[in-house]
Amino acid sequence: MNRFVDYSQVSAKYDRRYDTTAFDGIERALVDFVGDNTDHRVLEAGCGTGHWLAVLESRGFSVAGLDASCEMLERAKNRAPNAALKLGRADRIPWKDKSFDRVVCINAFHHFDGKGAFISEARRVLRADGGLMIIGLDPLTGLDRWCVYDYFVGTREIDRRRYLSSLQIEESMRASGFSGCHTSEAHHASLQFPARQAIENGLLDKTTVSQLGLLTDAEYQEGLSNVWRDIRGSEARGEQLVLVVDVRFHATIGWNRRQMDSGERQG
């Protein structure tokens, strides 16, 4: 079965994640990676609604965003009004060679069909000594515990197919010519939500995360029924069912250490 998320349906509720979870570790990793030089130009591939573009724009950086969803980009315009936004695919970045000092991809890489092509494209649009950072989950570690995986059958297996491991991302970066490739844990989200409250507040809506958006309606309803079954069972015992989110976001970085040409040295 071909599975995809329709972000025209997701965009209106996408930013809810930032209301319920503080991604402070991801923000620190992003800020550290970009550095203090506000002359640096930064591209975010898979920029979505522009949350991270706005973080960088507020710090004085010149930013650009690329996304395949018109609806997401419309929201990004409001969040980061000075960003250069383009509709397009990450494996065919619509900017010329050596346009950026940093390329970042935050929680979007798993959506890209041409993952290796994106990494090669990222190097093409980077200037000498520029860097690429990809942040995302690594379901292949087996370390994460997540209620979505627990209750919605097939989501863990789907993620293991669509995500590359951090090691595979490093290998792909090296194959494209990046050096100094390494991975570190950027953010560890450890949260608990009363299950009934989570459902009432829409935290398990089908549009909340792509893992649920990829399911058929029947698969989603089956998972939701599993949650309600355990809620009623817990309440019958005088207990409260708690949903657990304990996941790690990994940042993989590679550097474009190619020899500068004469034009770049003089500029």
C-alpha positions as CSV (number, residue, x, y, z in Angstrom):
1,M,0.0,0.0,0.0
2,N,1.3,3.5,-0.9
3,R,1.0,5.7,2.1
4,F,1.3,9.5,2.3
5,V,0.2,12.3,4.5
6,D,-2.1,14.9,3.0
7,Y,-0.7,18.1,4.6
8,S,-3.5,20.2,3.2
9,Q,-5.5,18.5,5.9
10,V,-2.8,18.6,8.5
11,S,-1.6,22.2,8.3
12,A,-4.3,23.8,10.4
13,K,-3.5,21.6,13.4
14,Y,0.2,21.0,12.8
15,D,1.5,23.6,15.3
16,R,-0.4,22.0,18.1
17,R,2.7,19.9,18.9
18,Y,4.5,23.1,20.0
19,D,1.7,23.8,22.5
20,T,2.0,20.5,24.2
21,T,5.8,19.8,23.9
22,A,8.7,22.1,24.5
23,F,11.3,21.1,21.9
24,D,14.0,23.1,23.7
25,G,16.7,20.5,22.9
26,I,16.0,20.8,19.2
27,E,16.1,24.6,19.4
28,R,19.5,24.5,21.2
29,A,20.9,22.1,18.6
30,L,19.7,24.3,15.8
31,V,21.1,27.5,17.3
32,D,24.4,25.9,18.1
33,F,24.7,24.5,14.6
34,V,23.9,27.8,12.8
35,G,26.3,29.7,15.0
36,D,26.5,33.4,15.8
37,N,27.4,34.8,12.4
38,T,24.1,36.4,11.2
39,D,25.6,36.8,7.8
40,H,25.1,33.1,7.3
41,R,22.2,32.2,5.1
42,V,20.1,29.2,6.2
43,L,17.8,26.9,4.2
44,E,15.3,24.7,6.0
45,A,14.2,21.8,3.8
46,G,10.7,20.6,4.8
47,C,10.0,23.9,6.6
48,G,6.3,23.1,7.2
49,T,4.5,26.0,9.0
50,G,7.8,27.9,9.6
51,H,8.2,27.3,13.3
52,W,12.0,26.9,13.1
53,L,12.4,29.6,10.4
54,A,10.8,32.0,12.8
55,V,13.2,31.0,15.6
56,L,16.2,31.8,13.3
57,E,14.6,34.9,11.8
58,S,14.1,36.3,15.3
59,R,17.9,35.9,15.8
60,G,18.7,38.0,12.8
61,F,19.4,35.3,10.2
62,S,18.5,35.4,6.5
63,V,16.4,32.3,6.1
64,A,14.8,30.4,3.3
65,G,12.2,27.6,3.4
66,L,11.3,24.8,1.1
67,D,8.2,22.6,1.4
68,A,6.0,20.5,-0.9
69,S,2.7,21.7,0.6
70,C,1.1,25.0,-0.4
71,E,-1.0,25.0,2.7
72,M,2.0,24.7,5.0
73,L,3.9,27.4,3.2
74,E,0.9,29.8,3.6
75,R,1.2,29.4,7.3
76,A,5.0,29.8,7.1
77,K,4.5,33.2,5.5
78,N,2.8,34.4,8.6
79,R,5.3,32.9,11.0
80,A,8.5,34.0,9.2
81,P,7.4,37.0,6.9
82,N,10.9,37.8,5.7
83,A,11.8,34.2,4.7
84,A,12.3,33.3,1.1
85,L,9.8,30.5,0.6
86,K,9.6,28.1,-2.3
87,L,7.3,25.2,-3.2
88,G,9.2,22.2,-4.3
89,R,10.8,18.8,-3.6
90,A,13.9,18.4,-1.4
91,D,15.6,16.1,-3.9
92,R,15.5,19.0,-6.4
93,I,16.3,22.1,-4.4
94,P,15.2,25.1,-6.5
95,W,18.2,27.3,-5.6
96,K,21.5,27.7,-7.4
97,D,24.8,26.3,-6.3
98,K,26.6,27.7,-3.2
99,S,23.5,29.7,-2.1
100,F,23.6,28.8,1.6
101,D,25.9,28.5,4.6
102,R,23.7,26.0,6.5
103,V,21.0,23.6,5.4
104,V,18.7,22.1,8.1
105,C,16.0,19.5,8.0
106,I,14.0,19.1,11.2
107,N,11.5,16.2,11.6
108,A,11.0,16.1,7.8
109,F,13.7,13.9,6.3
110,H,11.6,10.7,6.7
111,H,9.0,12.2,4.4
112,F,11.4,12.6,1.5
113,D,11.3,10.0,-1.3
114,G,14.8,10.8,-2.5
115,K,16.7,10.9,0.7
116,G,20.2,10.4,-0.8
117,A,19.3,12.9,-3.6
118,F,18.4,15.5,-1.0
119,I,21.7,15.1,0.8
120,S,23.5,15.5,-2.5
121,E,21.4,18.5,-3.3
122,A,22.1,20.0,0.1
123,R,25.8,19.8,-0.6
124,R,25.4,21.4,-4.0
125,V,23.7,24.5,-2.5
126,L,26.1,24.8,0.3
127,R,29.1,27.1,0.2
128,A,32.6,25.9,1.3
129,D,32.7,25.1,5.0
130,G,28.9,25.0,5.1
131,G,27.0,22.3,7.0
132,L,24.0,20.1,6.8
133,M,22.0,19.1,9.9
134,I,19.2,16.5,9.9
135,I,17.2,16.0,13.1
136,G,14.6,13.3,13.6
137,L,13.6,10.1,15.3
138,D,15.6,6.9,14.9
139,P,13.0,4.1,15.4
140,L,15.7,1.5,14.5
141,T,17.4,2.0,17.9
142,G,14.5,0.3,19.7
143,L,15.0,2.7,22.7
144,D,11.8,4.7,22.2
145,R,8.5,4.0,23.9
146,W,5.5,5.8,22.4
147,C,1.8,5.3,22.9
148,V,1.2,5.6,19.1
149,Y,3.4,2.6,18.6
150,D,1.7,0.7,21.5
151,Y,-1.9,1.2,20.3
152,F,-1.9,1.8,16.6
153,V,-0.9,-1.5,14.9
154,G,1.7,-1.1,12.2
155,T,3.0,2.4,13.0
156,R,6.3,1.2,14.4
157,E,6.9,-1.0,11.3
158,I,6.0,1.8,8.9
159,D,8.4,4.1,10.7
160,R,11.2,1.5,10.5
161,R,10.7,1.4,6.8
162,R,10.5,5.2,6.1
163,Y,13.2,6.4,8.6
164,L,16.9,5.9,8.0
165,S,19.0,5.1,11.1
166,S,21.5,7.8,12.2
167,L,24.3,5.6,11.0
168,Q,22.7,5.3,7.5
169,I,22.3,9.1,7.4
170,E,26.0,9.5,8.2
171,E,27.0,7.0,5.5
172,S,24.8,8.8,3.0
173,M,26.4,12.1,3.9
174,R,29.9,10.7,3.5
175,A,28.9,9.2,0.1
176,S,27.8,12.7,-1.0
177,G,31.1,14.2,0.0
178,F,30.4,15.5,3.5
179,S,33.1,15.1,6.2
180,G,33.2,15.2,9.9
181,C,29.8,13.4,10.0
182,H,28.5,12.6,13.5
183,T,25.3,12.1,15.4
184,S,24.3,13.2,18.9
185,E,21.0,13.2,20.9
186,A,19.4,16.6,20.4
187,H,16.3,16.2,22.5
188,H,14.7,13.6,24.8
189,A,10.9,14.0,25.1
190,S,9.6,12.2,28.2
191,L,5.9,12.9,28.8
192,Q,2.8,11.4,30.2
193,F,-0.8,12.3,29.5
194,P,-4.0,11.0,31.1
195,A,-5.5,9.0,28.2
196,R,-9.1,10.3,28.4
197,Q,-7.8,13.9,28.6
198,A,-5.4,13.3,25.6
199,I,-8.3,12.1,23.4
200,E,-10.6,15.0,24.5
201,N,-7.9,17.5,23.8
202,G,-7.2,16.1,20.3
203,L,-3.8,14.8,21.1
204,L,-4.6,11.5,19.3
205,D,-6.4,13.1,16.3
206,K,-5.4,11.6,13.0
207,T,-3.9,14.9,11.9
208,T,-1.7,15.3,15.0
209,V,1.4,13.3,13.8
210,S,2.2,11.7,10.5
211,Q,2.3,8.2,12.0
212,L,-1.5,8.5,12.5
213,G,-2.0,10.4,9.2
214,L,-0.5,7.5,7.3
215,L,-3.1,5.0,8.6
216,T,-6.3,4.2,6.8
217,D,-9.5,5.3,8.6
218,A,-10.2,1.7,9.6
219,E,-6.7,1.2,11.0
220,Y,-6.9,4.5,12.9
221,Q,-10.3,3.7,14.4
222,E,-9.0,0.3,15.5
223,G,-6.1,1.9,17.3
224,L,-8.4,4.4,18.9
225,S,-10.7,1.6,20.0
226,N,-7.7,-0.1,21.6
227,V,-7.1,3.1,23.7
228,W,-10.7,3.3,24.8
229,R,-10.7,-0.4,25.7
230,D,-7.8,0.2,28.1
231,I,-9.3,3.4,29.4
232,R,-12.5,1.6,30.4
233,G,-10.6,-1.3,31.9
234,S,-8.4,1.0,34.0
235,E,-11.4,3.1,35.2
236,A,-13.3,-0.1,36.1
237,R,-10.4,-0.9,38.5
238,G,-10.5,2.7,39.9
239,E,-7.4,3.7,38.0
240,Q,-6.4,6.2,35.3
241,L,-4.8,5.1,32.1
242,V,-1.7,7.2,31.3
243,L,-0.2,7.4,27.8
244,V,3.5,7.5,27.6
245,V,5.7,9.4,25.1
246,D,9.4,8.7,25.7
247,V,11.3,9.4,22.4
248,R,14.7,10.7,21.3
249,F,15.5,13.1,18.5
250,H,18.9,12.7,17.0
251,A,20.9,15.4,15.2
252,T,23.2,14.2,12.4
253,I,25.7,16.8,11.0
254,G,28.0,16.8,8.1
255,W,30.4,19.5,6.8
256,N,31.1,20.6,3.3
257,R,34.9,20.9,3.5
258,R,35.6,21.1,-0.2
259,Q,38.3,23.5,-1.5
260,M,37.0,27.0,-2.0
261,D,37.2,28.4,-5.5
262,S,38.9,31.7,-6.3
263,G,35.5,33.5,-6.5
264,E,34.6,32.4,-3.0
265,R,38.0,33.4,-1.6
266,Q,37.8,36.8,-3.0
267,G,34.2,37.3,-1.9
